[in-house]
Amino acid sequence: MPLTKQDQLLALAGRHALISEQDIQRSGIRSTTVSRAVKAGLLERLNRGLYRLPDAPWDEHLNLSEVAARVPRAVIVLVSALQFHRIGTHQAHSVNILLRNNAVAPRLSYPPIEVFKSGIEAAFTEGVEIHRLNDIEVPITDPARTVVDCFKYRSRLGLDLCLEALKEGLRAREHRIKPARIMELAKLQHVSTVIRPYLESLI
């Protein structure tokens, strides 16, 4: 007996931690099937165009995955990236994302986001890693780039956070942050004169 469209939808959701509207459409499943599954409690709507099974295991990076799925041109940065890499003690109360200067800030009901902008094109590729979280490709700044970015946006984050990130980043062996790489990225972000004295005092 052939599978119904609802069966196909639930099977698709079972193969992926998160499924998007685009995934569903590519599978030939109509929105009415999705609506009925959500209404019946068979599928959970996380956000507009993003779904998962209600009993899917909780993942600590779910918020990052949701934002990456909804805002594909964004890069996860700053406190969110620090928390992802387990650098320092600060907790992200919103998902920090980097967008180009001319980008329109997205409106998400959840999770909360904080938008930072840059006109440096290389800021969206240099020191950016792609992590696959919940079957979603999530661009996140690597440890060295994250530390440098904190100094770039120090007026919004506070210098104490920046200094803690620099100290912890250099000290943690698993990150292997080299001072030369810090300075290379600092030049990219135009903060080399700001970060140099702090870096020199720690090495």
FENKACOR-V547438 format. One record per helix or strand of 2 or more residues. SS is the DSSP state (H for helix, E for strand). FROM is the first residue (numbers start at 1). TO is the last residue. If there is no record, write none. Layout:
ss = [SS/SS]
from = [FROM/FROM]
to = [TO/TO]
This chain:
ss = [H/E/H/H/E/E/H/E/H/E/E/H/E/E/H/H/H/H/H]
from = [5/19/21/31/44/50/62/75/78/95/113/121/128/136/143/154/159/179/192]
to = [15/20/26/39/47/52/70/76/85/100/118/124/133/141/152/157/171/188/200]
